[in-house]
Amino acid sequence: MVTRRLTTPLTEDEVRSLKVGDEILIDGYIYAARDAAHKRMITSIEQGQQLPFDPQGQMIYYVGPCPAPPGKVIGSAGPTTSGRMDAYTPPLLERGLRGMIGKGDRSQAVVDAMKKHGAVYLAAVGGAGVYLAERIVSVDPVAYPELGPEALLRLEVRSFPCVVAIDCEGKNIYEQVRRKLDVSPNKEELYDEKP
């Protein structure tokens, strides 16, 4: 595996150089949004209105963070299930969104749009929300404050850890794992320690 450090915004060439399984550390700014904010953005697109941020070269983190405790900029900020955003994702990829961060597999429609437009899907570790929050150094509201934790936010991150789960060629870490589990003649041997 390769460990790469990326600084946003990202170019198409940078994103296309990433391969499934690469370990990534992200610096710069990413946007936080879940399904409620995505629905609002797609409504804006359908109505010919301007989006509250320019997605060109940007990354969206699928997260609804907890309130910030005293002395912190943000509360626990673990990834939410990405499939909830699948219906809303292709129009954002068409507008230059370069990456998404979440957990879980994506639909074929999203993978096809990623291949067409040059985007990558990164997985963050579920259950590590406090650890990931420590990598977020500032939080700025962008739009939809009435959505509370599902508002659109701009997060400044340093060394935010992810793994390339689906690359621009459509190679998919989830499919690779499923194939390995299904093909193995003895599934238990996948968990045996080898000397």
Phi and psi in degrees as GROMACS dihedral restraints (atoms count N, CA, C in turn):
[ dihedral_restraints ]
;  ai    aj    ak    al  type     phi  dphi    fc
    3     4     5     6     1  -110.1    20    10
    4     5     6     7     1   136.3    20    10
    6     7     8     9     1  -102.3    20    10
    7     8     9    10     1   126.1    20    10
    9    10    11    12     1  -121.7    20    10
   10    11    12    13     1   144.3    20    10
   12    13    14    15     1  -109.4    20    10
   13    14    15    16     1   124.8    20    10
   15    16    17    18     1  -119.1    20    10
   16    17    18    19     1   143.9    20    10
   18    19    20    21     1  -119.1    20    10
   19    20    21    22     1   125.4    20    10
   21    22    23    24     1   -79.4    20    10
   22    23    24    25     1   153.8    20    10
   24    25    26    27     1   -72.0    20    10
   25    26    27    28     1   159.9    20    10
   27    28    29    30     1  -105.8    20    10
   28    29    30    31     1   146.0    20    10
   30    31    32    33     1   -89.8    20    10
   31    32    33    34     1   161.9    20    10
   33    34    35    36     1   -62.3    20    10
   34    35    36    37     1   -38.9    20    10
   36    37    38    39     1   -62.5    20    10
   37    38    39    40     1   -41.7    20    10
   39    40    41    42     1   -60.0    20    10
   40    41    42    43     1   -46.0    20    10
   42    43    44    45     1   -67.0    20    10
   43    44    45    46     1   -40.9    20    10
   45    46    47    48     1   -68.9    20    10
   46    47    48    49     1   -17.4    20    10
   48    49    50    51     1   -82.0    20    10
   49    50    51    52     1   -11.3    20    10
   51    52    53    54     1   -78.8    20    10
   52    53    54    55     1   142.1    20    10
   54    55    56    57     1  -121.7    20    10
   55    56    57    58     1   148.1    20    10
   57    58    59    60     1   -53.7    20    10
   58    59    60    61     1   134.0    20    10
   60    61    62    63     1    95.1    20    10
   61    62    63    64     1   -16.5    20    10
   63    64    65    66     1   -60.8    20    10
   64    65    66    67     1   138.0    20    10
   66    67    68    69     1   -89.5    20    10
   67    68    69    70     1   134.1    20    10
   69    70    71    72     1  -123.7    20    10
   70    71    72    73     1   140.9    20    10
   72    73    74    75     1  -119.1    20    10
   73    74    75    76     1   122.6    20    10
   75    76    77    78     1  -104.0    20    10
   76    77    78    79     1   134.1    20    10
   78    79    80    81     1  -120.3    20    10
   79    80    81    82     1   152.3    20    10
   81    82    83    84     1   111.9    20    10
   82    83    84    85     1  -143.8    20    10
   84    85    86    87     1  -116.4    20    10
   85    86    87    88     1   136.0    20    10
   87    88    89    90     1  -130.2    20    10
   88    89    90    91     1   162.1    20    10
   90    91    92    93     1  -107.1    20    10
   91    92    93    94     1   138.3    20    10
   93    94    95    96     1  -103.2    20    10
   94    95    96    97     1   127.5    20    10
   96    97    98    99     1  -160.8    20    10
   97    98    99   100     1   143.0    20    10
   99   100   101   102     1  -116.1    20    10
  100   101   102   103     1  -163.8    20    10
  102   103   104   105     1   -62.3    20    10
  103   104   105   106     1   -38.1    20    10
  105   106   107   108     1   -63.0    20    10
  106   107   108   109     1   -43.4    20    10
  108   109   110   111     1   -68.5    20    10
  109   110   111   112     1   -37.9    20    10
  111   112   113   114     1   -61.6    20    10
  112   113   114   115     1   -42.5    20    10
  114   115   116   117     1   -59.9    20    10
  115   116   117   118     1   -41.6    20    10
  117   118   119   120     1   -63.5    20    10
  118   119   120   121     1   -42.3    20    10
  120   121   122   123     1   -64.7    20    10
  121   122   123   124     1   -41.2    20    10
  123   124   125   126     1   -67.4    20    10
  124   125   126   127     1   -36.4    20    10
  126   127   128   129     1   -60.6    20    10
  127   128   129   130     1   -41.4    20    10
  129   130   131   132     1   -61.0    20    10
  130   131   132   133     1   -43.7    20    10
  132   133   134   135     1   -61.5    20    10
  133   134   135   136     1   -46.6    20    10
  135   136   137   138     1   -63.6    20    10
  136   137   138   139     1   -28.8    20    10
  138   139   140   141     1   -92.9    20    10
  139   140   141   142     1     6.3    20    10
  141   142   143   144     1    73.1    20    10
  142   143   144   145     1    19.9    20    10
  144   145   146   147     1   -92.8    20    10
  145   146   147   148     1   161.4    20    10
  147   148   149   150     1   -76.8    20    10
  148   149   150   151     1   141.5    20    10
  150   151   152   153     1   -72.0    20    10
  151   152   153   154     1   155.4    20    10
  153   154   155   156     1   -71.7    20    10
  154   155   156   157     1    -9.3    20    10
  156   157   158   159     1  -148.6    20    10
  157   158   159   160     1   156.7    20    10
  159   160   161   162     1   -86.4    20    10
  160   161   162   163     1   113.9    20    10
  162   163   164   165     1   -72.4    20    10
  163   164   165   166     1    -8.0    20    10
  165   166   167   168     1   -57.6    20    10
  166   167   168   169     1   117.6    20    10
  168   169   170   171     1    78.7    20    10
  169   170   171   172     1     2.8    20    10
  171   172   173   174     1   -96.1    20    10
  172   173   174   175     1   171.7    20    10
  174   175   176   177     1  -126.2    20    10
  175   176   177   178     1   143.5    20    10
  177   178   179   180     1  -113.3    20    10
  178   179   180   181     1   131.9    20    10
  180   181   182   183     1  -103.7    20    10
  181   182   183   184     1   122.8    20    10
  183   184   185   186     1   -81.2    20    10
  184   185   186   187     1    93.7    20    10
  186   187   188   189     1  -150.7    20    10
  187   188   189   190     1   143.9    20    10
  189   190   191   192     1  -122.8    20    10
  190   191   192   193     1    87.6    20    10
  192   193   194   195     1   -66.4    20    10
  193   194   195   196     1   153.4    20    10
  195   196   197   198     1   -74.9    20    10
  196   197   198   199     1   159.2    20    10
  198   199   200   201     1   -57.1    20    10
  199   200   201   202     1   149.0    20    10
  201   202   203   204     1   -73.1    20    10
  202   203   204   205     1   127.9    20    10
  204   205   206   207     1   -73.8    20    10
  205   206   207   208     1   165.6    20    10
  207   208   209   210     1   -53.0    20    10
  208   209   210   211     1   132.6    20    10
  210   211   212   213     1    82.8    20    10
  211   212   213   214     1     1.2    20    10
  213   214   215   216     1  -117.5    20    10
  214   215   216   217     1   155.2    20    10
  216   217   218   219     1   -86.0    20    10
  217   218   219   220     1   -19.0    20    10
  219   220   221   222     1  -157.1    20    10
  220   221   222   223     1   154.0    20    10
  222   223   224   225     1   -87.3    20    10
  223   224   225   226     1  -168.1    20    10
  225   226   227   228     1   -49.5    20    10
  226   227   228   229     1   134.4    20    10
  228   229   230   231     1  -137.8    20    10
  229   230   231   232     1    58.8    20    10
  231   232   233   234     1   -83.6    20    10
  232   233   234   235     1   158.3    20    10
  234   235   236   237     1   -70.8    20    10
  235   236   237   238     1   148.6    20    10
  237   238   239   240     1  -100.6    20    10
  238   239   240   241     1   168.9    20    10
  240   241   242   243     1   -66.4    20    10
  241   242   243   244     1   122.0    20    10
  243   244   245   246     1   -70.1    20    10
  244   245   246   247     1   -28.3    20    10
  246   247   248   249     1   -57.2    20    10
  247   248   249   250     1   -23.6    20    10
  249   250   251   252     1   -65.1    20    10
  250   251   252   253     1   -20.8    20    10
  252   253   254   255     1  -100.3    20    10
  253   254   255   256     1    -0.6    20    10
  255   256   257   258     1   -56.9    20    10
  256   257   258   259     1   -42.9    20    10
  258   259   260   261     1   -64.9    20    10
  259   260   261   262     1   -23.7    20    10
  261   262   263   264     1   -99.6    20    10
  262   263   264   265     1    -9.5    20    10
  264   265   266   267     1   -76.5    20    10
  265   266   267   268     1   -45.6    20    10
  267   268   269   270     1   -53.8    20    10
  268   269   270   271     1   -41.5    20    10
  270   271   272   273     1   -62.5    20    10
  271   272   273   274     1   -30.4    20    10
  273   274   275   276     1   -74.2    20    10
  274   275   276   277     1   -36.2    20    10
  276   277   278   279     1   -64.5    20    10
  277   278   279   280     1   -37.0    20    10
  279   280   281   282     1   -60.9    20    10
  280   281   282   283     1   -26.7    20    10
  282   283   284   285     1   -96.8    20    10
  283   284   285   286     1    14.3    20    10
  285   286   287   288     1   100.1    20    10
  286   287   288   289     1     4.7    20    10
  288   289   290   291     1   -57.8    20    10
  289   290   291   292     1   128.6    20    10
  291   292   293   294     1   -99.5    20    10
  292   293   294   295     1   -18.8    20    10
  294   295   296   297     1  -161.8    20    10
  295   296   297   298     1   157.9    20    10
  297   298   299   300     1  -134.9    20    10
  298   299   300   301     1   146.3    20    10
  300   301   302   303     1  -125.2    20    10
  301   302   303   304     1   129.6    20    10
  303   304   305   306     1  -169.2    20    10
  304   305   306   307     1  -151.0    20    10
  306   307   308   309     1  -141.1    20    10
  307   308   309   310     1   148.7    20    10
  309   310   311   312     1    90.8    20    10
  310   311   312   313     1   165.4    20    10
  312   313   314   315     1   -73.0    20    10
  313   314   315   316     1   167.3    20    10
  315   316   317   318     1  -118.3    20    10
  316   317   318   319     1   161.1    20    10
  318   319   320   321     1   -73.2    20    10
  319   320   321   322     1   162.4    20    10
  321   322   323   324     1   -64.0    20    10
  322   323   324   325     1   -34.1    20    10
  324   325   326   327     1   -61.6    20    10
  325   326   327   328     1   -39.9    20    10
  327   328   329   330     1   -68.1    20    10
  328   329   330   331     1   -44.3    20    10
  330   331   332   333     1   -60.7    20    10
  331   332   333   334     1   -43.1    20    10
  333   334   335   336     1   -61.4    20    10
  334   335   336   337     1   -41.1    20    10
  336   337   338   339     1   -67.9    20    10
  337   338   339   340     1   -36.2    20    10
  339   340   341   342     1   -62.1    20    10
  340   341   342   343     1   -44.7    20    10
  342   343   344   345     1   -63.1    20    10
  343   344   345   346     1   -42.1    20    10
  345   346   347   348     1   -67.5    20    10
  346   347   348   349     1   -41.1    20    10
  348   349   350   351     1  -103.8    20    10
  349   350   351   352     1    -3.9    20    10
  351   352   353   354     1    77.0    20    10
  352   353   354   355     1    66.1    20    10
  354   355   356   357     1  -134.5    20    10
  355   356   357   358     1   164.0    20    10
  357   358   359   360     1  -131.8    20    10
  358   359   360   361     1   150.1    20    10
  360   361   362   363     1  -115.6    20    10
  361   362   363   364     1   123.8    20    10
  363   364   365   366     1  -109.7    20    10
  364   365   366   367     1   142.3    20    10
  366   367   368   369     1  -102.6    20    10
  367   368   369   370     1   132.8    20    10
  369   370   371   372     1  -104.8    20    10
  370   371   372   373     1   158.6    20    10
  372   373   374   375     1   -77.6    20    10
  373   374   375   376     1   118.3    20    10
  375   376   377   378     1   -68.2    20    10
  376   377   378   379     1   146.3    20    10
  378   379   380   381     1    83.1    20    10
  379   380   381   382     1     2.5    20    10
  381   382   383   384     1  -115.2    20    10
  382   383   384   385     1    34.2    20    10
  384   385   386   387     1   -59.9    20    10
  385   386   387   388     1   -37.5    20    10
  387   388   389   390     1   -68.6    20    10
  388   389   390   391     1   -43.7    20    10
  390   391   392   393     1   -60.8    20    10
  391   392   393   394     1   -46.0    20    10
  393   394   395   396     1   -65.8    20    10
  394   395   396   397     1   -35.2    20    10
  396   397   398   399     1   -61.2    20    10
  397   398   399   400     1   -30.8    20    10
  399   400   401   402     1   -67.1    20    10
  400   401   402   403     1   -17.7    20    10
  402   403   404   405     1   -89.9    20    10
  403   404   405   406     1    -2.1    20    10
  405   406   407   408     1  -101.9    20    10
  406   407   408   409     1   118.0    20    10
  408   409   410   411     1  -102.9    20    10
  409   410   411   412     1   -16.4    20    10
  411   412   413   414     1  -155.4    20    10
  412   413   414   415     1   154.1    20    10
  414   415   416   417     1  -135.1    20    10
  415   416   417   418     1   126.5    20    10
  417   418   419   420     1  -127.0    20    10
  418   419   420   421     1   127.0    20    10
  420   421   422   423     1   -67.9    20    10
  421   422   423   424     1   140.9    20    10
  423   424   425   426     1  -113.1    20    10
  424   425   426   427     1   -47.4    20    10
  426   427   428   429     1  -162.2    20    10
  427   428   429   430     1   163.6    20    10
  429   430   431   432     1    60.3    20    10
  430   431   432   433     1    47.6    20    10
  432   433   434   435     1   -60.4    20    10
  433   434   435   436     1   -24.4    20    10
  435   436   437   438     1   -66.3    20    10
  436   437   438   439     1   -12.6    20    10
  438   439   440   441     1   -83.7    20    10
  439   440   441   442     1     0.1    20    10
  441   442   443   444     1    61.4    20    10
  442   443   444   445     1  -124.9    20    10
  444   445   446   447     1   -67.1    20    10
  445   446   447   448     1   -11.8    20    10
  447   448   449   450     1   -97.0    20    10
  448   449   450   451     1    10.0    20    10
  450   451   452   453     1   -63.7    20    10
  451   452   453   454     1   160.7    20    10
  453   454   455   456     1   -81.3    20    10
  454   455   456   457     1   121.4    20    10
  456   457   458   459     1  -122.6    20    10
  457   458   459   460     1   154.0    20    10
  459   460   461   462     1  -109.3    20    10
  460   461   462   463     1   119.3    20    10
  462   463   464   465     1  -109.5    20    10
  463   464   465   466     1   131.3    20    10
  465   466   467   468     1   -93.0    20    10
  466   467   468   469     1   125.2    20    10
  468   469   470   471     1  -122.3    20    10
  469   470   471   472     1   152.5    20    10
  471   472   473   474     1  -133.0    20    10
  472   473   474   475     1   124.6    20    10
  474   475   476   477     1    52.2    20    10
  475   476   477   478     1    46.4    20    10
  477   478   479   480     1   -77.6    20    10
  478   479   480   481     1   118.0    20    10
  480   481   482   483     1   -87.8    20    10
  481   482   483   484     1   135.1    20    10
  483   484   485   486     1  -147.6    20    10
  484   485   486   487     1   171.6    20    10
  486   487   488   489     1  -129.7    20    10
  487   488   489   490     1   139.5    20    10
  489   490   491   492     1   -69.3    20    10
  490   491   492   493     1   111.6    20    10
  492   493   494   495     1   -91.9    20    10
  493   494   495   496     1   -36.5    20    10
  495   496   497   498     1  -139.3    20    10
  496   497   498   499     1   124.5    20    10
  498   499   500   501     1   -97.1    20    10
  499   500   501   502     1  -179.1    20    10
  501   502   503   504     1   -67.1    20    10
  502   503   504   505     1   -15.8    20    10
  504   505   506   507     1   -89.5    20    10
  505   506   507   508     1    -3.7    20    10
  507   508   509   510     1    88.3    20    10
  508   509   510   511     1     3.9    20    10
  510   511   512   513     1   -67.3    20    10
  511   512   513   514     1   135.0    20    10
  513   514   515   516     1  -130.6    20    10
  514   515   516   517     1   117.6    20    10
  516   517   518   519     1   -63.5    20    10
  517   518   519   520     1   -32.0    20    10
  519   520   521   522     1   -67.9    20    10
  520   521   522   523     1   -40.3    20    10
  522   523   524   525     1   -65.9    20    10
  523   524   525   526     1   -39.2    20    10
  525   526   527   528     1   -61.7    20    10
  526   527   528   529     1   -42.7    20    10
  528   529   530   531     1   -67.0    20    10
  529   530   531   532     1   -44.4    20    10
  531   532   533   534     1   -60.3    20    10
  532   533   534   535     1   -42.2    20    10
  534   535   536   537     1   -63.6    20    10
  535   536   537   538     1   -41.3    20    10
  537   538   539   540     1   -64.6    20    10
  538   539   540   541     1   -40.8    20    10
  540   541   542   543     1   -68.3    20    10
  541   542   543   544     1   -38.7    20    10
  543   544   545   546     1   -74.7    20    10
  544   545   546   547     1   -32.8    20    10
  546   547   548   549     1   -81.8    20    10
  547   548   549   550     1   -29.7    20    10
  549   550   551   552     1   -59.7    20    10
  550   551   552   553     1   127.5    20    10
  552   553   554   555     1   -66.7    20    10
  553   554   555   556     1   -26.4    20    10
  555   556   557   558     1  -136.9    20    10
  556   557   558   559     1    99.3    20    10
  558   559   560   561     1   -58.9    20    10
  559   560   561   562     1   -28.2    20    10
  561   562   563   564     1   -64.5    20    10
  562   563   564   565     1   -27.6    20    10
  564   565   566   567     1   -69.0    20    10
  565   566   567   568     1   -18.2    20    10
  567   568   569   570     1   -64.5    20    10
  568   569   570   571     1   -23.9    20    10
  570   571   572   573     1  -106.1    20    10
  571   572   573   574     1    -2.3    20    10
  573   574   575   576     1   -72.6    20    10
  574   575   576   577     1   140.2    20    10
  576   577   578   579     1   -80.6    20    10
  577   578   579   580     1   132.2    20    10
  579   580   581   582     1   -96.7    20    10
  580   581   582   583     1   143.3    20    10
